[in-house]
Amino acid sequence: MKKIALLLVLITSLVGCSLDSGDRETYTYSVLPVESYTLPEAFKLGETYEIKLKYQKPSACHIFQGIYYSKDLNTRTIGVQTAVKDKQICGTEIPPLSETSFNFTVTATGSYIFKFYKGKDAEDKDLFEEVEIQVVQ
């Protein structure tokens, strides 16, 4: 009988406890459009280039999380990742353009196609601006 009572107490204490504290901060993540970018006219094989991006945060509450970067053969798709704390009260003032950059190393001949994310159209389809850069010797 003592074992059953002990087991019931143990089960009750485990069920009564929650691993979720309920006060954890949660975030919403999004990919923002690239407003403008800086690319060279051409690439040289083996060289590394700094590619600069400018983007508009929707509010001062948005935090830069990194660059969305996807590659498929010679195509690179690029956007800016941000996060905003859920249930945070933000002002309506739009902050000035922000800038970030990344280094790109040329590892192949031919050309590279950069697809910069530009937002969504009226039908909620992603829009991209494509730029082709030739690799010269």
DRENTI-209015 format. One record per atom (N, C-alpha, C, O, CB): x, y, z; residue in one letter; residue number from 1; atom name. Coordinates in steps of 0.2 Angstrom, whole numbers, m for minus. Glycine has a CB too. Layout:
N
R     x     y     z aa   i at
R     X     Y     Z  A NUM CA
...
//
This chain:
137
R     x     y     z aa   i at
R     4    m6     0  M   1  N
R     0     0     0  M   1 CA
R     4     6     0  M   1  C
R     3    11    m3  M   1  O
R    m5     0     6  M   1 CB
R    10     6     4  K   2  N
R    14    12     4  K   2 CA
R    17    13    m3  K   2  C
R    18    19    m5  K   2  O
R    20    11     9  K   2 CB
R    19     8    m7  K   3  N
R    22     9   m13  K   3 CA
R    17    12   m18  K   3  C
R    18    16   m22  K   3  O
R    24     2   m16  K   3 CB
R    10    10   m18  I   4  N
R     5    13   m22  I   4 CA
R     4    21   m20  I   4  C
R     4    25   m24  I   4  O
R    m2    10   m21  I   4 CB
R     4    22   m13  A   5  N
R     4    29   m11  A   5 CA
R    10    33   m14  A   5  C
R     9    39   m16  A   5  O
R     3    30    m3  A   5 CB
R    16    31   m13  L   6  N
R    22    34   m15  L   6 CA
R    21    35   m23  L   6  C
R    23    40   m25  L   6  O
R    28    30   m13  L   6 CB
R    19    30   m27  L   7  N
R    18    31   m34  L   7 CA
R    13    36   m36  L   7  C
R    15    40   m40  L   7  O
R    16    24   m37  L   7 CB
R     8    36   m32  L   8  N
R     3    42   m33  L   8 CA
R     5    49   m32  L   8  C
R     4    53   m36  L   8  O
R    m4    40   m29  L   8 CB
R     9    49   m26  V   9  N
R    12    56   m25  V   9 CA
R    17    58   m30  V   9  C
R    17    64   m32  V   9  O
R    16    55   m18  V   9 CB
R    21    53   m33  L  10  N
R    26    55   m38  L  10 CA
R    23    57   m44  L  10  C
R    25    61   m47  L  10  O
R    31    48   m39  L  10 CB
R    18    53   m46  I  11  N
R    14    55   m52  I  11 CA
R    11    62   m52  I  11  C
R    11    66   m56  I  11  O
R     9    49   m54  I  11 CB
R     8    63   m46  T  12  N
R     4    69   m45  T  12 CA
R     9    75   m45  T  12  C
R     8    80   m48  T  12  O
R     1    69   m38  T  12 CB
R    15    74   m42  S  13  N
R    20    79   m42  S  13 CA
R    23    81   m49  S  13  C
R    24    86   m51  S  13  O
R    26    78   m38  S  13 CB
R    24    75   m53  L  14  N
R    26    76   m60  L  14 CA
R    21    79   m65  L  14  C
R    23    84   m69  L  14  O
R    28    69   m63  L  14 CB
R    15    78   m64  V  15  N
R     9    80   m68  V  15 CA
R     8    88   m66  V  15  C
R     7    92   m70  V  15  O
R     3    76   m67  V  15 CB
R     9    89   m60  G  16  N
R     8    96   m57  G  16 CA
R    14   101   m60  G  16  C
R    13   107   m59  G  16  O
R     8    96   m50  G  16 CB
R    19    98   m62  C  17  N
R    25   103   m64  C  17 CA
R    25   103   m71  C  17  C
R    24    98   m75  C  17  O
R    32   100   m61  C  17 CB
R    26   109   m74  S  18  N
R    27   110   m81  S  18 CA
R    34   113   m83  S  18  C
R    37   117   m79  S  18  O
R    22   115   m83  S  18 CB
R    37   110   m88  L  19  N
R    43   112   m90  L  19 CA
R    43   119   m93  L  19  C
R    48   123   m94  L  19  O
R    46   107   m95  L  19 CB
R    37   121   m96  D  20  N
R    36   127   m99  D  20 CA
R    34   133   m93  D  20  C
R    29   132   m90  D  20  O
R    30   127  m104  D  20 CB
R    39   137   m93  S  21  N
R    38   142   m87  S  21 CA
R    32   147   m89  S  21  C
R    30   151   m84  S  21  O
R    44   146   m86  S  21 CB
R    31   148   m95  G  22  N
R    25   152   m97  G  22 CA
R    27   159   m98  G  22  C
R    24   163  m101  G  22  O
R    20   152   m92  G  22 CB
R    33   161   m96  D  23  N
R    36   168   m97  D  23 CA
R    42   168  m101  D  23  C
R    45   173  m102  D  23  O
R    38   171   m90  D  23 CB
R    43   163  m105  R  24  N
R    48   163  m110  R  24 CA
R    46   168  m116  R  24  C
R    40   169  m118  R  24  O
R    49   156  m113  R  24 CB
R    51   172  m118  E  25  N
R    50   176  m124  E  25 CA
R    50   172  m130  E  25  C
R    54   168  m131  E  25  O
R    56   182  m124  E  25 CB
R    45   174  m134  T  26  N
R    44   171  m141  T  26 CA
R    45   176  m146  T  26  C
R    44   182  m145  T  26  O
R    37   168  m142  T  26 CB
R    47   174  m152  Y  27  N
R    49   179  m158  Y  27 CA
R    46   177  m164  Y  27  C
R    44   171  m165  Y  27  O
R    57   179  m159  Y  27 CB
R    44   181  m168  T  28  N
R    42   180  m175  T  28 CA
R    48   182  m180  T  28  C
R    51   187  m179  T  28  O
R    36   184  m177  T  28 CB
R    49   177  m184  Y  29  N
R    55   178  m189  Y  29 CA
R    52   180  m196  Y  29  C
R    47   177  m198  Y  29  O
R    60   172  m189  Y  29 CB
R    56   184  m200  S  30  N
R    54   185  m206  S  30 CA
R    60   187  m211  S  30  C
R    65   189  m208  S  30  O
R    49   191  m207  S  30 CB
R    59   186  m217  V  31  N
R    64   188  m222  V  31 CA
R    62   195  m225  V  31  C
R    57   195  m228  V  31  O
R    65   183  m227  V  31 CB
R    66   200  m225  L  32  N
R    65   206  m227  L  32 CA
R    68   207  m234  L  32  C
R    73   204  m236  L  32  O
R    67   212  m223  L  32 CB
R    64   212  m238  P  33  N
R    67   213  m245  P  33 CA
R    74   217  m245  P  33  C
R    75   220  m240  P  33  O
R    62   217  m249  P  33 CB
R    78   216  m250  V  34  N
R    84   220  m251  V  34 CA
R    82   226  m255  V  34  C
R    80   225  m260  V  34  O
R    90   215  m254  V  34 CB
R    83   232  m251  E  35  N
R    82   238  m255  E  35 CA
R    87   240  m260  E  35  C
R    85   242  m266  E  35  O
R    81   244  m250  E  35 CB
R    93   239  m259  S  36  N
R    99   240  m263  S  36 CA
R   105   236  m262  S  36  C
R   105   233  m256  S  36  O
R   100   247  m264  S  36 CB
R   109   235  m266  Y  37  N
R   115   231  m265  Y  37 CA
R   121   234  m269  Y  37  C
R   120   238  m274  Y  37  O
R   114   224  m268  Y  37 CB
R   127   232  m267  T  38  N
R   133   234  m271  T  38 CA
R   137   228  m273  T  38  C
R   139   223  m269  T  38  O
R   137   238  m266  T  38 CB
R   137   227  m280  L  39  N
R   141   221  m283  L  39 CA
R   146   224  m288  L  39  C
R   145   230  m291  L  39  O
R   136   217  m287  L  39 CB
R   152   220  m289  P  40  N
R   156   223  m294  P  40 CA
R   154   221  m301  P  40  C
R   149   218  m302  P  40  O
R   163   219  m293  P  40 CB
R   157   224  m306  E  41  N
R   155   223  m313  E  41 CA
R   157   216  m315  E  41  C
R   153   213  m319  E  41  O
R   159   228  m317  E  41 CB
R   162   213  m313  A  42  N
R   164   206  m314  A  42 CA
R   168   203  m308  A  42  C
R   170   207  m304  A  42  O
R   169   206  m321  A  42 CB
R   168   197  m309  F  43  N
R   172   193  m303  F  43 CA
R   178   190  m306  F  43  C
R   179   189  m312  F  43  O
R   168   187  m300  F  43 CB
R   183   189  m302  K  44  N
R   189   185  m304  K  44 CA
R   189   179  m300  K  44  C
R   188   179  m294  K  44  O
R   196   189  m303  K  44 CB
R   191   173  m303  L  45  N
R   191   167  m300  L  45 CA
R   196   167  m294  L  45  C
R   202   169  m295  L  45  O
R   193   161  m305  L  45 CB
R   194   164  m289  G  46  N
R   198   164  m283  G  46 CA
R   198   170  m278  G  46  C
R   200   170  m273  G  46  O
R   205   162  m285  G  46 CB
R   195   176  m280  E  47  N
R   195   182  m277  E  47 CA
R   189   182  m272  E  47  C
R   184   178  m273  E  47  O
R   194   188  m281  E  47 CB
R   189   186  m267  T  48  N
R   183   187  m262  T  48 CA
R   181   194  m262  T  48  C
R   185   198  m262  T  48  O
R   186   185  m255  T  48 CB
R   175   195  m263  Y  49  N
R   171   201  m263  Y  49 CA
R   167   202  m258  Y  49  C
R   163   198  m256  Y  49  O
R   168   202  m270  Y  49 CB
R   166   209  m255  E  50  N
R   161   211  m250  E  50 CA
R   155   213  m254  E  50  C
R   156   217  m258  E  50  O
R   164   216  m245  E  50 CB
R   150   210  m253  I  51  N
R   143   212  m256  I  51 CA
R   139   215  m250  I  51  C
R   138   213  m245  I  51  O
R   139   206  m259  I  51 CB
R   138   222  m251  K  52  N
R   134   226  m247  K  52 CA
R   126   226  m248  K  52  C
R   124   226  m254  K  52  O
R   137   233  m246  K  52 CB
R   122   225  m243  L  53  N
R   115   225  m244  L  53 CA
R   112   231  m239  L  53  C
R   114   232  m234  L  53  O
R   112   219  m242  L  53 CB
R   107   234  m242  K  54  N
R   103   239  m238  K  54 CA
R    96   236  m238  K  54  C
R    93   234  m243  K  54  O
R   103   246  m241  K  54 CB
R    93   237  m232  Y  55  N
R    86   235  m231  Y  55 CA
R    82   239  m226  Y  55  C
R    86   243  m222  Y  55  O
R    86   227  m228  Y  55 CB
R    76   239  m226  Q  56  N
R    72   243  m222  Q  56 CA
R    68   238  m217  Q  56  C
R    64   234  m218  Q  56  O
R    66   246  m226  Q  56 CB
R    70   240  m210  K  57  N
R    66   237  m205  K  57 CA
R    59   240  m204  K  57  C
R    59   246  m205  K  57  O
R    70   237  m198  K  57 CB
R    54   235  m203  P  58  N
R    47   238  m203  P  58 CA
R    46   242  m196  P  58  C
R    42   247  m196  P  58  O
R    42   232  m202  P  58 CB
R    50   241  m191  S  59  N
R    50   245  m185  S  59 CA
R    57   244  m181  S  59  C
R    61   240  m183  S  59  O
R    44   242  m180  S  59 CB
R    58   249  m176  A  60  N
R    64   248  m172  A  60 CA
R    64   242  m168  A  60  C
R    70   240  m166  A  60  O
R    64   255  m168  A  60 CB
R    59   239  m167  C  61  N
R    59   232  m163  C  61 CA
R    62   226  m167  C  61  C
R    64   221  m164  C  61  O
R    52   231  m161  C  61 CB
R    62   227  m174  H  62  N
R    65   221  m178  H  62 CA
R    73   221  m177  H  62  C
R    76   226  m177  H  62  O
R    64   222  m185  H  62 CB
R    75   215  m175  I  63  N
R    82   214  m174  I  63 CA
R    85   210  m180  I  63  C
R    82   205  m182  I  63  O
R    83   210  m167  I  63 CB
R    91   212  m182  F  64  N
R    94   208  m188  F  64 CA
R    96   201  m185  F  64  C
R    99   201  m180  F  64  O
R   101   212  m190  F  64 CB
R    95   196  m189  Q  65  N
R    96   189  m187  Q  65 CA
R   101   186  m192  Q  65  C
R   104   181  m191  Q  65  O
R    90   185  m187  Q  65 CB
R   103   189  m198  G  66  N
R   108   187  m202  G  66 CA
R   105   187  m209  G  66  C
R   100   191  m211  G  66  O
R   109   179  m201  G  66 CB
R   109   185  m214  I  67  N
R   107   185  m221  I  67 CA
R   104   178  m223  I  67  C
R   107   173  m222  I  67  O
R   113   187  m225  I  67 CB
R    99   178  m226  Y  68  N
R    96   172  m229  Y  68 CA
R   100   171  m236  Y  68  C
R   100   176  m240  Y  68  O
R    88   173  m231  Y  68 CB
R   103   166  m236  Y  69  N
R   108   164  m242  Y  69 CA
R   107   157  m244  Y  69  C
R   108   152  m240  Y  69  O
R   115   165  m240  Y  69 CB
R   104   156  m250  S  70  N
R   103   150  m253  S  70 CA
R   107   149  m260  S  70  C
R   107   154  m264  S  70  O
R    96   148  m254  S  70 CB
R   110   143  m261  K  71  N
R   113   142  m267  K  71 CA
R   111   136  m271  K  71  C
R   110   131  m268  K  71  O
R   121   142  m266  K  71 CB
R   111   137  m277  D  72  N
R   109   131  m281  D  72 CA
R   113   132  m288  D  72  C
R   111   136  m292  D  72  O
R   101   131  m283  D  72 CB
R   118   128  m289  L  73  N
R   122   128  m294  L  73 CA
R   126   135  m294  L  73  C
R   129   137  m289  L  73  O
R   119   127  m301  L  73 CB
R   125   139  m299  N  74  N
R   128   146  m300  N  74 CA
R   123   151  m297  N  74  C
R   125   157  m298  N  74  O
R   130   147  m307  N  74 CB
R   117   149  m295  T  75  N
R   112   154  m293  T  75 CA
R   112   155  m285  T  75  C
R   113   150  m281  T  75  O
R   105   152  m295  T  75 CB
R   112   162  m283  R  76  N
R   112   163  m276  R  76 CA
R   106   167  m274  R  76  C
R   105   173  m277  R  76  O
R   119   167  m274  R  76 CB
R   102   165  m269  T  77  N
R    96   169  m268  T  77 CA
R    97   172  m261  T  77  C
R   100   169  m256  T  77  O
R    90   164  m267  T  77 CB
R    96   179  m260  I  78  N
R    98   183  m255  I  78 CA
R    92   187  m252  I  78  C
R    89   190  m256  I  78  O
R   104   187  m256  I  78 CB
R    92   187  m245  G  79  N
R    87   191  m242  G  79 CA
R    90   193  m235  G  79  C
R    95   191  m233  G  79  O
R    80   188  m241  G  79 CB
R    86   197  m231  V  80  N
R    89   199  m224  V  80 CA
R    84   196  m219  V  80  C
R    78   197  m220  V  80  O
R    89   206  m224  V  80 CB
R    86   192  m214  Q  81  N
R    82   189  m209  Q  81 CA
R    82   193  m203  Q  81  C
R    87   196  m201  Q  81  O
R    85   182  m207  Q  81 CB
R    76   194  m200  T  82  N
R    75   198  m194  T  82 CA
R    70   194  m189  T  82  C
R    67   190  m191  T  82  O
R    72   205  m196  T  82 CB
R    70   197  m183  A  83  N
R    66   194  m178  A  83 CA
R    63   200  m174  A  83  C
R    66   205  m174  A  83  O
R    70   189  m173  A  83 CB
R    57   199  m172  V  84  N
R    54   204  m168  V  84 CA
R    50   200  m162  V  84  C
R    47   195  m163  V  84  O
R    48   208  m172  V  84 CB
R    51   202  m156  K  85  N
R    49   199  m150  K  85 CA
R    41   200  m150  K  85  C
R    38   205  m151  K  85  O
R    51   203  m143  K  85 CB
R    38   194  m149  D  86  N
R    30   194  m149  D  86 CA
R    28   198  m143  D  86  C
R    31   198  m138  D  86  O
R    28   187  m149  D  86 CB
R    22   201  m144  K  87  N
R    19   205  m139  K  87 CA
R    23   211  m137  K  87  C
R    21   214  m132  K  87  O
R    17   201  m133  K  87 CB
R    27   213  m141  Q  88  N
R    31   219  m140  Q  88 CA
R    28   225  m143  Q  88  C
R    25   225  m148  Q  88  O
R    38   219  m142  Q  88 CB
R    27   231  m139  I  89  N
R    24   237  m142  I  89 CA
R    29   241  m145  I  89  C
R    34   243  m142  I  89  O
R    20   241  m136  I  89 CB
R    28   242  m152  C  90  N
R    33   246  m156  C  90 CA
R    30   252  m158  C  90  C
R    24   253  m159  C  90  O
R    36   242  m162  C  90 CB
R    34   257  m159  G  91  N
R    31   264  m161  G  91 CA
R    30   263  m169  G  91  C
R    32   258  m172  G  91  O
R    36   269  m160  G  91 CB
R    27   268  m172  T  92  N
R    25   268  m179  T  92 CA
R    30   271  m183  T  92  C
R    30   271  m189  T  92  O
R    18   271  m180  T  92 CB
R    35   274  m180  E  93  N
R    41   277  m184  E  93 CA
R    45   272  m187  E  93  C
R    47   267  m184  E  93  O
R    45   281  m179  E  93 CB
R    46   273  m194  I  94  N
R    50   268  m198  I  94 CA
R    58   270  m197  I  94  C
R    59   276  m198  I  94  O
R    48   268  m205  I  94 CB
R    62   266  m195  P  95  N
R    69   268  m194  P  95 CA
R    73   269  m201  P  95  C
R    70   267  m206  P  95  O
R    73   262  m190  P  95 CB
R    78   272  m201  P  96  N
R    82   273  m207  P  96 CA
R    84   266  m210  P  96  C
R    84   261  m206  P  96  O
R    88   278  m206  P  96 CB
R    86   266  m216  L  97  N
R    89   260  m219  L  97 CA
R    95   257  m215  L  97  C
R    99   261  m213  L  97  O
R    91   261  m227  L  97 CB
R    95   251  m215  S  98  N
R   100   247  m212  S  98 CA
R   105   244  m217  S  98  C
R   103   243  m223  S  98  O
R    98   242  m207  S  98 CB
R   111   243  m215  E  99  N
R   116   240  m220  E  99 CA
R   119   234  m217  E  99  C
R   121   234  m211  E  99  O
R   121   246  m222  E  99 CB
R   121   229  m221  T 100  N
R   124   224  m219  T 100 CA
R   128   221  m225  T 100  C
R   128   224  m230  T 100  O
R   120   218  m216  T 100 CB
R   133   216  m224  S 101  N
R   137   214  m229  S 101 CA
R   139   207  m228  S 101  C
R   139   204  m222  S 101  O
R   143   218  m231  S 101 CB
R   141   204  m233  F 102  N
R   144   197  m233  F 102 CA
R   150   196  m238  F 102  C
R   150   200  m243  F 102  O
R   139   191  m234  F 102 CB
R   154   191  m237  N 103  N
R   159   190  m241  N 103 CA
R   158   184  m246  N 103  C
R   155   179  m244  N 103  O
R   166   189  m238  N 103 CB
R   159   185  m252  F 104  N
R   158   180  m257  F 104 CA
R   164   178  m261  F 104  C
R   168   183  m264  F 104  O
R   152   183  m263  F 104 CB
R   166   172  m261  T 105  N
R   172   169  m264  T 105 CA
R   170   166  m270  T 105  C
R   166   162  m270  T 105  O
R   176   165  m259  T 105 CB
R   173   168  m276  V 106  N
R   172   165  m282  V 106 CA
R   176   159  m283  V 106  C
R   182   158  m283  V 106  O
R   174   170  m288  V 106 CB
R   172   153  m284  T 107  N
R   175   147  m284  T 107 CA
R   174   143  m291  T 107  C
R   176   137  m292  T 107  O
R   172   142  m279  T 107 CB
R   170   146  m295  A 108  N
R   168   143  m302  A 108 CA
R   169   148  m308  A 108  C
R   169   154  m307  A 108  O
R   161   140  m302  A 108 CB
R   170   145  m313  T 109  N
R   170   150  m319  T 109 CA
R   163   151  m322  T 109  C
R   159   147  m320  T 109  O
R   175   147  m325  T 109 CB
R   163   155  m327  G 110  N
R   156   156  m331  G 110 CA
R   153   162  m328  G 110  C
R   156   168  m329  G 110  O
R   152   150  m329  G 110 CB
R   148   161  m325  S 111  N
R   144   167  m322  S 111 CA
R   140   165  m315  S 111  C
R   139   159  m314  S 111  O
R   140   171  m327  S 111 CB
R   139   170  m311  Y 112  N
R   134   169  m305  Y 112 CA
R   128   173  m306  Y 112  C
R   128   179  m309  Y 112  O
R   138   171  m299  Y 112 CB
R   122   170  m304  I 113  N
R   116   174  m304  I 113 CA
R   114   175  m297  I 113  C
R   113   171  m293  I 113  O
R   111   170  m308  I 113 CB
R   113   182  m295  F 114  N
R   111   184  m289  F 114 CA
R   104   186  m289  F 114  C
R   102   190  m293  F 114  O
R   115   189  m286  F 114 CB
R   100   182  m285  K 115  N
R    92   184  m285  K 115 CA
R    91   187  m278  K 115  C
R    91   184  m273  K 115  O
R    88   177  m285  K 115 CB
R    90   194  m278  F 116  N
R    89   198  m272  F 116 CA
R    81   198  m271  F 116  C
R    78   200  m275  F 116  O
R    92   205  m273  F 116 CB
R    80   196  m265  Y 117  N
R    72   196  m263  Y 117 CA
R    70   203  m263  Y 117  C
R    73   207  m260  Y 117  O
R    72   192  m256  Y 117 CB
R    64   204  m266  K 118  N
R    61   211  m266  K 118 CA
R    54   211  m263  K 118  C
R    51   216  m264  K 118  O
R    61   213  m273  K 118 CB
R    52   206  m260  G 119  N
R    45   206  m257  G 119 CA
R    40   201  m260  G 119  C
R    42   197  m264  G 119  O
R    43   213  m257  G 119 CB
R    34   203  m259  K 120  N
R    29   199  m262  K 120 CA
R    24   203  m267  K 120  C
R    24   209  m266  K 120  O
R    25   195  m257  K 120 CB
R    21   200  m272  D 121  N
R    17   203  m276  D 121 CA
R    10   203  m274  D 121  C
R     9   200  m268  D 121  O
R    17   200  m284  D 121 CB
R     5   205  m277  A 122  N
R    m2   205  m275  A 122 CA
R    m5   198  m274  A 122  C
R   m10   198  m270  A 122  O
R    m6   209  m280  A 122 CB
R    m2   193  m277  E 123  N
R    m4   187  m277  E 123 CA
R     0   183  m271  E 123  C
R     0   177  m271  E 123  O
R    m4   183  m283  E 123 CB
R     4   186  m267  D 124  N
R     8   183  m262  D 124 CA
R    14   179  m265  D 124  C
R    16   174  m261  D 124  O
R     4   179  m257  D 124 CB
R    16   180  m271  K 125  N
R    22   177  m274  K 125 CA
R    28   181  m273  K 125  C
R    28   187  m273  K 125  O
R    20   175  m281  K 125 CB
R    33   177  m271  D 126  N
R    40   180  m270  D 126 CA
R    42   184  m276  D 126  C
R    42   181  m282  D 126  O
R    45   175  m267  D 126 CB
R    45   190  m275  L 127  N
R    48   194  m281  L 127 CA
R    55   194  m280  L 127  C
R    58   195  m274  L 127  O
R    45   201  m281  L 127 CB
R    59   193  m285  F 128  N
R    66   194  m285  F 128 CA
R    69   198  m291  F 128  C
R    66   199  m296  F 128  O
R    70   187  m286  F 128 CB
R    75   202  m289  E 129  N
R    78   205  m294  E 129 CA
R    85   201  m296  E 129  C
R    89   200  m291  E 129  O
R    80   213  m292  E 129 CB
R    85   199  m302  E 130  N
R    91   195  m304  E 130 CA
R    97   199  m307  E 130  C
R    95   204  m311  E 130  O
R    89   190  m309  E 130 CB
R   103   198  m305  V 131  N
R   109   201  m308  V 131 CA
R   114   195  m310  V 131  C
R   115   191  m306  V 131  O
R   112   206  m303  V 131 CB
R   116   195  m316  E 132  N
R   121   191  m318  E 132 CA
R   128   194  m318  E 132  C
R   129   199  m321  E 132  O
R   119   188  m325  E 132 CB
R   133   191  m315  I 133  N
R   140   193  m315  I 133 CA
R   144   188  m318  I 133  C
R   144   182  m316  I 133  O
R   142   195  m307  I 133 CB
R   148   190  m323  Q 134  N
R   153   186  m326  Q 134 CA
R   159   185  m322  Q 134  C
R   161   190  m319  Q 134  O
R   154   189  m333  Q 134 CB
R   162   179  m323  V 135  N
R   169   178  m320  V 135 CA
R   174   178  m326  V 135  C
R   173   175  m331  V 135  O
R   169   170  m317  V 135 CB
R   179   183  m325  V 136  N
R   184   184  m330  V 136 CA
R   190   181  m327  V 136  C
R   191   180  m321  V 136  O
R   184   191  m331  V 136 CB
R   195   180  m332  Q 137  N
R   201   177  m330  Q 137 CA
R   206   182  m328  Q 137  C
R   212   181  m326  Q 137  O
R   204   173  m335  Q 137 CB
//
